[in-house]
Amino acid sequence: MKLGLSLAAAAAVTFAVAGGQAFAQNAAEKKDYTPQVGQAGKDVVWVPTPEALVEQMLRMARVTNKDFVMDLGSGDGRTVIMANQKFGARAQGIEYNPEMVELSKRNAEKAGVADKVQFIKADLFETDFSRATVITMYLLPGINLKLRPKILDLRPGTRVVSHAFNMEDWEPDQTATVEGRDAYLWIVPAKVQGNWTLTVPAGSGEETWQIALKQTFQKLSGTARLGDKSFDLADARMRGADVRFTFTDGNGTKREFTGRAQGDRLEGTTKAQGGATVKWAAVRGGKPG
């Protein structure tokens, strides 16, 4: 019995030592994991964005410490880390490869920001972006287009920056080139298409205009109608929730309107014919109260 127990104990010790060595080896392998440029991922291959372009993208988006940045396909974590280190933003990386997620966490620890950033193993198409004020990405044209409807449903004013690939007919609000590489910025526009009733002070009373807006992303077109007279809008566009448009009325006076969208209401300022700045308001489908 004692011999049997000794043999069993020895076997257990040998197994434990072997298991510990295997665990240590696996841990070391994970710690030493080095991604290879061009390695396959779920939707894209991994090619890192140069640090100089990462910084330019974050500057294009005007990232500050008030922002929450989400990097889609965060790779080795460089964009998320820089967003916090240089701009003070809260930041989160979404990455499908679990080894890249662990690498990103180690890189964040080395950078001293592990407690200020987050990396999550997740599918882009199943991720909630609604908390983001800034989205960064280096994906593929087809992926950008699949994500586009989801992005357009985000809060107006959300900034989106992409390395290399655009959004086809959604034209960027700004472009930049660093070291021969392109970056594109879009600002999610408020949805203002429809018929609006606009009132503006005029003399001792007010004018009521019917504004018909058509919208293609941030670009607007349409007409302004007063009674039986209609005038085409010009220079009409959105920048986030900010709206502007002009038209020339029946007296030949150019009318310039700037304002901000809040759901089914627009509010802003314009200059009256006497030159004074006055407030205007519009509601979708009805008369401002």
Number of C-alpha atoms within 10 A of each C-alpha: 6 7 8 9 10 11 12 12 12 12 12 12 12 12 12 12 12 12 12 12 12 12 12 12 12 12 12 11 11 14 13 10 13 12 15 11 10 11 10 12 13 11 14 14 15 20 15 18 17 14 12 10 20 24 18 16 27 24 14 19 23 12 22 17 14 11 20 19 30 27 26 24 27 27 28 25 27 20 29 30 29 20 27 22 17 13 18 17 22 22 24 25 26 22 25 19 19 13 18 22 24 19 22 26 22 16 17 24 15 10 13 12 17 16 9 17 22 20 26 17 17 17 15 16 11 7 10 9 18 13 13 20 20 23 23 25 22 23 20 18 14 14 16 18 16 13 14 13 10 13 20 16 15 18 18 21 18 23 26 26 28 25 22 16 18 23 19 11 9 14 16 18 14 13 16 15 14 14 8 7 12 16 23 23 23 26 25 23 27 25 21 24 16 14 19 24 21 24 20 20 15 13 10 5 7 11 12 18 19 21 24 21 17 17 18 15 21 23 16 21 17 19 18 22 17 14 8 5 9 18 16 15 21 16 12 21 18 27 19 20 22 19 23 18 18 19 20 16 16 11 6 8 11 13 15 18 18 19 20 19 21 15 12 14 18 23 20 18 16 19 18 17 12 8 8 8 11 13 16 21 20 26 21 20 16 14 15 17 7
